[in-house]
Amino acid sequence: MTFQEEILAGIPTQLPEAQPYDKEINHAPKRKDILKPEEKVLALKNALRYFPQELHQALAPEFAAELKTYGRIYMYRYQPSYKMYARPVDEYPAKSRQAAAIMAMIQNNLDPRVAQHPHELIIYGGNGAIFQNWAQYRLVMQYLATMTDEQTLVMYSGHPLGLFPSHKDAPRVIVTNGMVIPNYSKPDDWERFNALGVSQYGQMTAGSYMYIGPQGIVHGTTITVMNAARKQGGSPAGKLFVTAGLGGMSGAQPKAGNIAGVVSVTAEINPKAARKRYDQGWVDELHDNLDELIPRIRKAVAAREVVSLAYVGNVVDLWERLAADHIHVDLGSDQTSLHNPWAGGYYPVGYTLERSKEMMADDPDAFRGAVQKSLCRQVAAINKLAAEGMYFFDYGNAFLLESSRAGADVLKADGTFRYPSYVQDIMGPLYFDYGFGPFRWVCMSEKPSDLQKTDELAVKVLSEIAAHSPEEIAGQMRDNIHWIREAGKNNLVVGSQARILYADCEGRTQIALAFNEAIRKGELEGPVVLGRDHHDVSGTDSPFRETSNIYDGSRFTADMAVQNVIGDGFRGATWVSIHNGGGVGWGEVINGGFGMVIDGSEDSARHIREMLFWDVNNGIARRSWARNEAARFAIEREMARTPHLKVTLPNEADEELIRKSLN
Ligand SMILES: NC(=O)c1ccc[n+]([C@@H]2O[C@H](COP(=O)([O-])OP(=O)(O)OC[C@H]3O[C@@H](n4cnc5c(N)ncnc54)[C@H](O)[C@@H]3O)[C@@H](O)[C@H]2O)c1
């Protein structure tokens, strides 16, 4: 069967060949055995819904074995026989070009160079799924290949509910992931619903087909490291940045460290993950011996080298050694996957990777205890180094939250955290409040030359805007222009021809319109997909991360994220998604995103103008209402140039008067 035929065939009517379990590839950990016997019956019944009855005899025992061995039913047998990667858009069988572009985005997410556990359909973060099983993948691809621009595909947590009639301005796909009744949103609820095959953890860009590998996060990480270094004063040269994680997104840290010009040391316990980043050129050196690493660090700092070192081992061992040797660390953080602490996101010190994996499935209580002890030790070492001058920040991975739950010494007397989150100190006040966020695009021709042209267009557009930018955002504009000028040289592409660029509403809109015009004139050889990750000004309500700098008591509400996705849905998005849990953990956040295919048409230009405007200004308006000064400035500026925009502004109250009135 050709690639196109296999896609059109959907779930094959004949049993495909069983596939051997590939030991070379990075696999998801075994999930814990959470279902009661009757629920296991339900899980199998649910899985068999995708197949005709005559195949059940063969499939039922196979799926039962998968559930027993892996804690989930992935339907490995149904992995496609073709190679998984994003093809140029015209190679997909399709009646809708928009749907073809979505197929390419899905295949890019699942590309083994890009995905963390590709055979389990996990894209990043240990549990960030695109689909729950391979039957869903096949069915979705078939639906996309046959749908028209008068239909919308409805996705429930990886499961395609079906194609429903709509119209050309409607989204082609509406995605929800992990949306549950709030009282059923504890981590074990995810384990149970996911094992039953009725829900999944979509992370942010995993379940929304917008993951572009570690590049997606490099720009944001670079901005964060650069600004953190600025906070410490002086030049970044010779400053030491210590952190953990060389996984999906965390793998961006060494690259960002190099771009920011510091010495970075990143601990990674999984040798396969470390090797993958090393082979891709994202980290310069691998070390597995602390006695050799410590002198190497001293040498790099003394020589003010720009270099990224990886410690292949447990981050707690690294922190404790740095503290014991009184090494001066300037910047510290952590990007282990603590949004998922009990199922493989964090590996406790003192145990091998293999032993941890066994324990989390066979003895989850003991594993939990080990993780909590490990976090306490990690925090103790970090506290010592912080007392010696290190600036430590939480990187939005629930490190402080889980450490506090573990009883680590991480709280101040008033119950708040000892250390800020990177959003409170950097991304919130300097970026999100002004509407700067992780705008991204993917060239559907898959040609590097198209990506280069889009980079050039973006530099041109941003330089023109920067010439009249107010002083409040001049620095951000300068950093972003520097980023995009350098982006091509930094070899950031893994998988699709994609680019990320932090930009505000004006920047995003003008860049997108310039791309649309270039497509119309034939200067770009294919359509472009616009999008962003969910880590943005408007898309995400996450009290310990994106909205951690909201101080009016509303950071535990999720109106903004829900409104955002609804508003994007009727203003021209090609697909929208809303998720429970991305980034910091199931039940801890609601986040949404969009994708928009632009093809040079007038319709595309209208979608760009209408949708991007809402997608950014919704969040600025909310942040302004929360009394964030930068957001107030940004929304007043926007109202001055957009007559139909009328936003409710807060009146300031005198706190002394309030206190007196209350006494
Ligand atoms: N706010 C942001 O911009 C932002 C950016 C990136 C990541 N994050 C958060 O950071 C976390 C990491 O994301 P990811 O996609 O890289 O996840 P990931 O699971 O792909 O990578 C985490 C890595 O940490 C390693 N690890 C776990 N415990 C360790 C330990 N004790 N010592 C050394 N290494 C250890 C794992 O082996 C894994 O490779 C997530 O919680 C994510 O939400 C936030």
The ligand as an ORCA input file, in Angstrom:
! r2SCAN-3c Opt
* xyz 0 1
  N       7.260     27.277     31.431
  C       7.924     26.893     30.427
  O       8.225     27.611     29.493
  C       8.335     25.564     30.446
  C       9.172     25.248     29.476
  C       9.585     24.004     29.424
  C       9.179     23.091     30.348
  N       8.337     23.426     31.317
  C       7.981     22.394     32.263
  O       9.193     21.718     32.498
  C       8.965     20.343     32.618
  C       9.805     19.544     31.652
  O       9.252     19.520     30.342
  P       9.815     18.515     29.249
  O       8.959     18.624     28.059
  O      11.250     18.736     29.062
  O       9.576     17.132     29.971
  P      10.351     15.775     29.744
  O       9.661     14.796     30.616
  O      10.498     15.524     28.301
  O      11.806     16.059     30.332
  C      12.124     16.096     31.695
  C      13.447     15.384     31.848
  O      13.844     15.429     33.218
  C      14.572     14.238     33.491
  N      14.602     14.012     34.933
  C      13.567     13.693     35.747
  N      13.961     13.606     37.012
  C      15.289     13.864     37.014
  C      16.254     13.935     38.042
  N      15.942     13.729     39.314
  N      17.526     14.251     37.699
  C      17.873     14.473     36.408
  N      16.983     14.425     35.391
  C      15.701     14.130     35.693
  C      13.806     13.171     32.740
  O      14.583     12.040     32.492
  C      13.382     13.908     31.469
  O      14.239     13.670     30.390
  C       7.482     20.144     32.451
  O       6.861     20.092     33.712
  C       7.063     21.347     31.679
  O       5.720     21.655     31.838
  C       7.929     24.653     31.399
*
